[in-house]
Amino acid sequence: MRCTDFEYDGQLLSDYGFIICDFGDGAGTETVSTGSPLNLNTIQMPHLNKFKIMSAQYGEAYSVTFQIAKTEDLNAATDTLFLNEFELSRLIRWLNRKEFHKFKAIYEDGEHAKTYYMGTFNVQTICLRGNVIGLELTLQTNAPFGYYEPVEYEMTLTDAADNCTICDTSDETGYIYPYIVEIECLGSGDLTICNSNDARQTVIRNCVEGEVITLYGETKQITSSTEHLKLCNDFNYSFIRIVNRRENGNDENSNTFTASLPCRIRLVYSPISKGKGVI
């Protein structure tokens, strides 16, 4: 499918009277990146013509460049292909931001992409005989990959025998910290939360019935709805994670949670998407 529009920070490119286009002379084929490539640190194994991966990391965040121009409807209304100063200023103010905002591609049939990115734009003008006829946009994102829409899970664990399973749909193996985890304590005492797919345990001591403890995975903060004066000392700072592994050729993406105290847990996170470029 061909991408003709996009949503950025809650607004559409088409709302501004523009469309994604190509001013060049393409040959009709293209190679679309699905994310930033991995940098591999390897060593040669002794007496073998083979290399072993010692570590791997992404070298940079995902980036893509494309062009935009006025739509035919707007061209008819203004009777010109060129951008005036007001139109140019309005677009740059919207796109060239100092913060990352949500970007999602929209295809010619109106379908929204399943993957979104957090990014901002560098903007360059495309000129013809001294007049601006379009813009070249470079989307700079905050990660080497995109995300699927946030998913929210709620679970009630009434005793130590209760459990709840979350199957992670991320395209990346590893772990993700949920944006937010809210834990409502239904009993008093020391709370231990275990995930079957994670060797770590989350421990919060001296909880009281009715207390709501909130974990912020990205910023590594913890708060309580009560005057839990020693919360910083009572927490072991092992934030809850969603884990996705491959073992013996099989996907191990089931995260089964148990708790030592009765509690309700609500968590929100975005699975990682590496399956498709944006344009």
N, C-alpha and C positions, 0 to 999 in steps of 0.2 A: 504493500500500500504506500501511496505517496503522501508525504507530510505537507500540508498546506497552511496550517495554523498552529498556534501554541497558546497555552495558558501560562502566565507568569504572575506570581503574587496576586492571584485571584482575578486577573484581567486577561482578555483575549487579544491577540494581535489583530484579529479581524475587527474588534471594537474600535481600533484606531484607523481602520480603513486600509490595512495592509495584508499582504499575503507572502508566504515563503516562495522564493523563485530561484532561478539560476540565470545570471547574465552571461555566463560563459558559453563556449561551444563544446559541450560534453559529447563524448562518443556513444553515450547511451548505456554505458556500464559504470558501475561504481563499487568500491569496497567500503563497507560500513564497519567501523570499529565497534566492538561490544564492551570496551572498557580499556583502561590503561594496562599495558603489558607488564608482566612480572620481571623483576630483575633477579636473576639467580646467581648465588655465590656457590661455586662448585670447586671440587678438588678431584684430581685424577687418582683413581684407586691404584695402588702399587701393582705393577706387573700386568695391568689390564688396560685395554683401550676403552675404558668406561669412566664416566664421571659421576660423582655422588653430590647431590644437592645438600649443602650445609645450611643454607638459609635462603629465604625468598621474601621479597617485599615489593610493593608497588612503588614505582619510581616517581609517579606524579598522579594528580587527580585527573579525572576524565574531562576532556575538552572537545568541542566540535564547532566548526565554523560553517555558516550558511548565509544566504542573502535574502533580503526582503524588498518589496516594491509595493506601490499603490495598487489597489484592486481596480478592476474596470469600472465598478460603480462609483468609486471616489474619483477616478479620472474623468468620468462623464460629468460629475458634479462640479469639478474645479476646472475642467477643460485644459488640464496640463498634466504631464507626466512628472513634473519636477516637484520636489519638496520645498515648501517655503520655510522661513525661519521658525515660525510657530510650530509647524509639524515636526521639524527636526528637533527643536528644543523639547517638545512634549515626549517624543520617543526616547531621547537620551535620558531625560529625567526618570522615565519609567524603568528603563533597562540597565543603565549604567549606575549600579547601586554599590554602596559600601558594605552591604550585608548580603548573605545568601538567602534566596527566596525559592519557593517551590516552582519548578518548571515541569510542564508535561506537554508532549507533542499531541497534535490532533490531526487525523488523517482526512483525506478528501471526502470520505463517506460519512464524516462527522464522528467517527469512533475515536475515543481517547486512548492513548497508549496506556498499557498496564504499568509501565515503569515511570517513575518520576525522579527528578534530580533536584538537588539543592544547589543553586548557583547564582552567578551574576554575569553581566555581559561587558565585554569590550566592544566598542562601536567604531566603525570606520565608514566614511561616506564613499559612495560610488558616483563619480561625476561624468557628465557628458557635456562637452563644450562649456565648461564652467558652471554648469547647473547640477544639482544633486538629484539623481534619478533613483537612488536606492541606498540601502545600508548593508554593510557586511557585519554580521554579528558573530562574535566568538563567545560561546557559553563556557565559562569557567566554573566547574563544580567543586564541591567540598570533599569529594571522595573519588576513588578509582572506579566506582560503580554507581548504579542507581538503586532505587528502592521500590518495592511493591507498596501499595497503600497500607497504612497502619492497620494492624489487627488488634483487637481487644479481647481479652479472656477474663472471665470471672470464675472463681472456684470457691466452694465452701468445703472446708476440711473440718469435720466435727470431732474426729479423734485421730489417734496415731495410725489407725488402720485405713483411714480414708486416703484416697489419692486422686489426682487429676492429671491427665496427660495432654500435653501440647505437642503437635507435630510441626516442626519448623520447616517452612517451604523455601528457605533461602537458597540461592544458587551458589553461595560461598560456604565452604566448610569453616568451622571455627565457632565463635560465640558472639552474641549480641547482647548488650545491656539494654533492657527496656527503657523507654523514655521515663516511664513512671510505673512504680509498683506501690499500690495502696494495700496495707495490711490492717484489717479491723480485727482486733483481738476479742475473741469470745470467751476468754478465760484469762486468769492471772498466772504469772510465773515466768519461767525462762522459755523463750520461743526459739526453736531450731527448725529451719526450713531446708529440706533436702531435695535435690534434683537428681534423678537416677542417671542422667547423662553428664553429670558434672561431679568431679571429685570433691569440690568445695561444699561447705555448709554455711548457711546464713544464720547467725546467732544474734539474738537481741534479748538481753536479760532484763528481769524486773518489769515485765509488761503487766498492765492491769486491764481488767475486763472493760471493754468499751473504748479503749485507746486505739486511735488510728495512726499508724506509722507509715510514712511515705518515703520511698527511696527514689532518688533521681539518678538513673544509671549513667547518663552522659556527663553530668556535672559532679557526680559522686557526693551527693548531699543526702542527709537524712533529717526528717522533721517528725514531730509528734504532736498530736492534738491535745495532749495533756502536759502538765509541768513535769516532764520526765527529766529531772535535773541532771542525772548522770548518764543521759542517753549516749553521749560521745564515748564514755567508758564502757557502757553496756553493749555496744555494737562491735562486732568483730571486723567490720568494714569489708565483708565479703558480700558484695552486691549480687543480687539474683541475676543469673544469666540464662539465655536461651542458647542451647548448644546443638551444633550440627556437625557430625563426623562421618568419615568413611572408614570402615574397618573390614578387612578381609573381602574387599570388593562389594560390601553392602553399605547402604546409607543407614546411619544411626542418628535419626532426627527426632526420636521420641523423647520428650522431656516429661517425666512423671514426677510430680511434686507431692511431698508429704510434709506434715507439720507436727511438732510435738505438743502444741496447744491448739484447741479449737480456734479457727480463724477464717475470715473471708479475705480472699486475695483478688485484686484487680490489677492487671498489667497491660501495658500498651507498648507495642514495638513495630517497627517496619522491617520485614524480611528483605534481605539484599537481593537485588536483581542484576544479573550480568548477561541477560539473554539477547538484548537488542540495543543498537545505537538509537539515538534520539531522532535523527533526520534521515 
